[in-house]
Amino acid sequence: MSDRFSTVPLPLSSPGTERTLAVRRYGRPGARPKAYIQAGLHANEIPGMLVAHALAQLLEQVSVLGEVVVVPVANPIGLDQRLHGVALGRYTFDRGVNFNRGFADLDDVIAAQVAGHLGTDAADNVALIREAQAAALAERSPQDALDGWRQTLLSLALDADIVLDLHCDQESVLHLYTGESLWPAAADLAAWLGCRLVLLADDSGGHSFDEACSALWWRLAARFGAAFPIPPACLAATIELRGRSDVDLDLAAADARSLLRFLQGRRVVDGAPGALPVTSCQVSPLTGVDRVTAPMAGVICHLARLGEVVTPGQVVAEIINPTAADLATARVPLVSRVKGLVWARAAARFAQTGDVVVSIAGSEPILERTGTLLGD
Ligand SMILES: [Zn+2]
């Protein structure tokens, strides 16, 4: 077994059980820049696991200048939650909590620790805050197994310069979510991956994993003001590696090569990445997403293709209720409210009333969308 491989136990497991995270580490511990990459946070999102595996194979063959930590299967709890042979993922079985919500908000504890010690040098402030982060996390007592799992992941990732959380959607083009404060600084990541869409928000709501690592920086910057410069020192992104069924050796190998080039460009890994690809990536505010829902239960018939640009009023899907007494009312068209990119579609082909059927990214905020921006 490589000394790069280790397992980290998850705390507060049920009696008689033990769960661990498999962790691969490259480079020297503490070296900068540090990149943290994980896959499968929602448990049944498999494409990222294969990409993490392919990336690990590449990392074995290169010189790592900083540090890279790879957690290829981030959620052993969720992966084990099977019902009738199917890993349902996304939510805990016992309380229905989304696995990508509720990561620790350490703002107040860290702010209290660094207040009075921040100065005018941004790099010094970053170092001070990273120390306070580690101390705040170490002092925190997880309340249950789920929280212990969250804390273990954060303890591996929180001090990283780069955090890449590999997910997938139901049916989807390759896209990513990141902070508005990290754009356009993160444009190289989107370009290397060939993202079709970048969705930006500084606060999506719900304390997702990527924002637990990144948003702290701009919230502290706002709290302490310009006299004490605090840069967005963690580039964190949730990368949606297409749809659930897009698990393919060639795709994964290509995605892993893209991530390696990104890491080379950031000098985490030695080597020349080559010229940054020119891509036609749309950048949208998360507030500009139109989630088209089913007004009644029925069979989903998608009409818009993934990656298609649609216009307001365009029919993107139909819901057909085969049990309607009057056949004239059995068919309901679903229309887009915005001009934008069809980036995700429901994988199921039967909708209950209110289910999201198509997601479309417009370039302007849709005014009534406020509060929590992520679908749960
Ligand atoms: Zn996910």
Residues whose N, C-alpha, C, O or C-beta is under 5 A from the ligand:
A	BS01	ZN	H42 E45 H167 C168
